Amino acid sequence: MNGSEVLARVLSLHSTPEDRTCFSARNQFAGVVQSVKLGEVMAEIVVTVGTLEIVSAITRASAESLGLKPGDSVKAIIKSTEVLIDKP
């Protein structure tokens, strides 16, 4: 199982949104799904968080397991060892 599949499985095991806050990732953003593009193996999910768009590439199986569709309220959970900063 890859990371996206593990996350989808963990989310599916919890019954309420309050139970879903048990992640070590500190960067958690409530948002709304804008689009779901399903490919053969992967899916591109675009989530709006305030004025920002976050694009996530997850497995198609994970997207289908979560039942993601435009308009769904979701939480983008970001765990990264690297964040790049640019100053215009």
C-alpha positions as CSV (number, residue, x, y, z in Angstrom):
1,M,0.0,0.0,0.0
2,N,1.3,3.5,-0.8
3,G,0.8,6.6,1.4
4,S,-2.4,7.7,-0.3
5,E,-4.0,4.2,0.1
6,V,-2.9,4.1,3.8
7,L,-4.5,7.6,4.4
8,A,-7.7,6.5,2.7
9,R,-7.8,3.3,4.8
10,V,-7.2,5.3,8.0
11,L,-10.0,7.8,7.1
12,S,-12.4,5.0,6.3
13,L,-11.9,3.5,9.7
14,H,-13.1,6.6,11.6
15,S,-16.8,7.4,11.9
16,T,-16.8,11.1,12.8
17,P,-14.7,14.1,11.6
18,E,-13.5,14.6,15.2
19,D,-11.8,11.2,15.1
20,R,-9.9,12.1,12.0
21,T,-7.6,14.6,13.7
22,C,-5.2,12.0,15.0
23,F,-2.4,12.6,12.5
24,S,1.1,13.7,13.3
25,A,1.0,16.1,10.3
26,R,0.7,19.7,11.6
27,N,-0.4,21.2,8.3
28,Q,-4.1,20.4,8.1
29,F,-6.4,22.7,6.0
30,A,-10.2,22.5,5.7
31,G,-11.2,23.0,2.1
32,V,-13.7,22.1,-0.7
33,V,-13.1,19.7,-3.6
34,Q,-13.2,21.7,-6.8
35,S,-12.5,18.9,-9.3
36,V,-11.7,15.2,-9.5
37,K,-9.9,13.9,-12.6
38,L,-9.7,10.1,-12.7
39,G,-7.0,8.5,-14.7
40,E,-6.3,4.8,-15.2
41,V,-4.2,4.5,-12.1
42,M,-4.0,8.0,-10.5
43,A,-6.4,10.8,-9.7
44,E,-5.9,14.5,-9.6
45,I,-7.9,16.2,-6.8
46,V,-8.1,20.0,-6.7
47,V,-9.1,21.4,-3.3
48,T,-9.8,25.1,-2.6
49,V,-8.5,26.4,0.8
50,G,-9.5,30.0,1.1
51,T,-8.1,31.7,-1.9
52,L,-5.6,28.9,-2.6
53,E,-5.8,25.8,-4.6
54,I,-4.1,22.6,-3.5
55,V,-3.6,19.9,-6.1
56,S,-3.1,16.3,-4.9
57,A,-2.2,13.3,-6.9
58,I,-3.6,10.2,-5.2
59,T,-4.4,6.7,-6.5
60,R,-7.6,6.2,-8.3
61,A,-8.5,3.5,-5.8
62,S,-8.1,6.0,-2.9
63,A,-10.2,8.7,-4.6
64,E,-13.0,6.1,-5.3
65,S,-12.7,4.7,-1.7
66,L,-13.2,8.3,-0.3
67,G,-16.0,8.9,-2.8
68,L,-14.5,12.3,-3.6
69,K,-16.6,14.6,-5.8
70,P,-16.8,18.4,-6.4
71,G,-18.4,20.3,-3.5
72,D,-17.2,17.8,-0.8
73,S,-15.8,19.3,2.4
74,V,-12.4,17.7,3.0
75,K,-9.2,18.3,4.9
76,A,-5.9,18.6,3.0
77,I,-3.3,17.0,5.2
78,I,0.3,17.9,4.2
79,K,3.3,16.1,5.6
80,S,6.5,17.1,4.0
81,T,10.2,17.2,4.9
82,E,10.7,20.1,2.5
83,V,8.9,23.3,1.8
84,L,10.3,25.7,-0.7
85,I,9.9,29.5,-0.2
86,D,10.2,32.0,-3.0
87,K,10.3,35.8,-2.7
88,P,9.2,37.6,-5.8
